[in-house]
């Protein structure tokens, strides 16, 4: 889907929809960018550069995932590119104060939201797949123990866990 079509579907047309997108994702993207940078300015610059690029090229950009996933991936790529460029310029990386975006309440809200999304994705798995996944992740059982309890092969357990992880990942990318 062309990103501009997605933006223009929002309330009030392109500019208002873009503003809504910016307002919704700016702070979470800044916190995300702060994982790579130890100052607020660098994190904000990366996010603003990303939104500027999107505004300038929205009619050309094609996304195959959710807009949220696209934004986070774009910020990650820009952050990594900047770090690579700084490394080649001889600027030391990783020195300085702790990231400024460590508001425990905001981080906890995002973690809680992510846990809810994962729980919802797990609940949508087929019964057998969900049971194998829960025994593995929630109960901490080994693949052999799960196979023994459920009277299935270890290879089947491995296949079910792989299937569950793939479906969960796909569900999270769509949100």
C-alpha positions in Angstrom: 0.0 0.0 0.0 1.3 3.5 -0.8 1.8 5.3 2.5 0.1 8.5 1.3 -3.1 6.6 0.7 -3.0 5.4 4.3 -2.2 8.9 5.6 -5.0 10.5 3.6 -7.6 8.0 4.9 -7.3 9.6 8.3 -9.5 12.3 9.6 -9.3 15.6 7.8 -7.2 14.6 4.8 -3.5 14.3 4.4 -2.1 17.1 6.7 -4.4 16.3 9.6 -3.8 12.5 9.2 -0.1 13.0 9.1 -0.3 15.2 12.2 -2.3 12.4 13.9 0.3 9.9 12.9 3.1 12.2 14.2 1.3 12.8 17.5 0.7 9.1 18.1 4.1 7.8 17.3 6.6 10.7 18.0 7.2 9.9 21.7 7.4 6.1 21.4 9.8 6.5 18.5 12.0 8.9 20.4 12.1 6.4 23.3 13.0 3.7 20.8 15.7 5.8 19.1 17.1 6.6 22.6 18.2 2.9 22.8 21.0 3.8 20.4 21.8 7.4 21.5 22.5 8.8 24.9 21.1 12.2 24.3 17.6 13.4 23.6 18.7 15.6 20.7 20.1 12.8 18.6 17.0 10.6 19.3 14.7 13.4 18.3 16.7 14.2 15.2 16.4 10.7 14.0 12.7 10.6 14.5 12.2 14.1 12.9 14.3 13.0 9.9 12.2 9.9 9.5 8.9 11.9 9.6 10.4 14.5 7.2 11.3 11.8 4.8 7.8 10.3 5.0 6.2 13.7 4.4 8.3 14.4 1.4 8.0 10.9 -0.1 4.7 9.6 1.2 3.3 9.2 -2.3 6.2 7.0 -3.3 6.7 4.9 -0.2 5.2 1.5 -0.2 4.6 -0.4 3.0 4.0 -4.1 3.3 3.5 -4.2 7.1 1.6 -2.0 9.4 2.4 1.8 9.5 3.6 1.3 13.1 6.1 -1.5 12.1 7.2 0.6 9.2 7.9 3.6 11.4 9.9 1.7 13.9 11.9 0.0 11.2 12.6 3.3 9.5 13.8 4.9 12.8 16.0 1.8 13.6 17.6 2.0 10.1 18.3 5.7 10.4 19.7 5.3 13.9 22.0 2.5 12.7 23.1 4.4 9.7 24.0 7.4 11.8 25.9 5.3 14.2 27.8 3.7 11.3 28.6 7.2 9.9 29.7 8.4 13.3 32.0 5.4 13.8 33.7 6.1 10.5 34.2 9.8 11.6 36.1 8.7 14.6 33.5 9.9 17.2 33.3 7.5 20.1 30.0 5.8 20.6 28.4 4.8 23.8 30.0 7.4 26.0 27.9 9.8 28.0 24.9 9.9 30.3 22.1 7.4 30.4 19.3 7.9 27.9 16.8 10.6 28.9 13.8 8.6 27.7 13.6 6.3 30.7 10.3 7.3 32.1 9.3 4.2 34.0 5.6 4.8 33.7 5.8 5.3 29.9 8.0 2.3 29.4 5.7 0.2 31.6 2.7 1.2 29.6 4.4 0.2 26.4 5.5 -3.1 27.9 2.0 -3.8 29.1 0.6 -2.9 25.7 3.1 -5.3 24.1 2.2 -8.1 26.5 -1.5 -7.6 25.7 -0.8 -7.8 22.0 1.2 -11.0 22.5 -1.5 -12.6 24.7 -4.1 -11.8 22.0 -1.8 -13.3 19.3 -1.3 -16.4 21.4 -5.1 -16.8 22.0 -5.6 -16.8 18.2 -3.3 -19.8 17.7 -4.8 -23.2 16.9 -5.5 -25.2 20.1 -2.6 -27.7 19.8 -0.2 -25.0 18.8 -1.2 -22.8 21.6 -1.0 -25.6 24.2 2.6 -26.5 23.0 3.6 -22.9 23.0 2.3 -22.2 26.5 3.9 -25.4 27.9 7.2 -24.2 26.4 7.1 -20.5 27.3 4.8 -20.2 30.4 5.6 -23.5 32.1 9.2 -23.6 31.0 9.1 -27.2 29.9 11.7 -28.7 27.6 10.7 -29.9 24.1 11.2 -33.5 25.2 9.0 -33.0 28.3 6.3 -31.5 26.2 6.5 -34.3 23.7 6.3 -36.9 26.5 3.3 -35.2 28.1 1.4 -34.7 24.9 2.5 -38.1 23.4 3.9 -36.4 20.3 7.4 -36.4 18.8 10.0 -33.8 19.7 10.1 -32.7 16.0 6.3 -32.0 16.2 6.9 -29.9 19.3 9.6 -27.9 17.5 7.4 -27.4 14.5 4.5 -26.2 16.6 6.7 -23.7 18.5 8.1 -22.4 15.2 4.6 -22.1 13.8 3.4 -20.2 16.9 6.4 -17.8 16.9 5.8 -17.1 13.2 2.1 -16.4 13.7 2.7 -14.2 16.7 5.3 -12.2 14.8 3.0 -11.8 11.9 0.2 -10.6 14.2 2.4 -8.1 15.9 3.7 -6.7 12.6 0.1 -6.1 11.5 -0.7 -4.1 14.5 
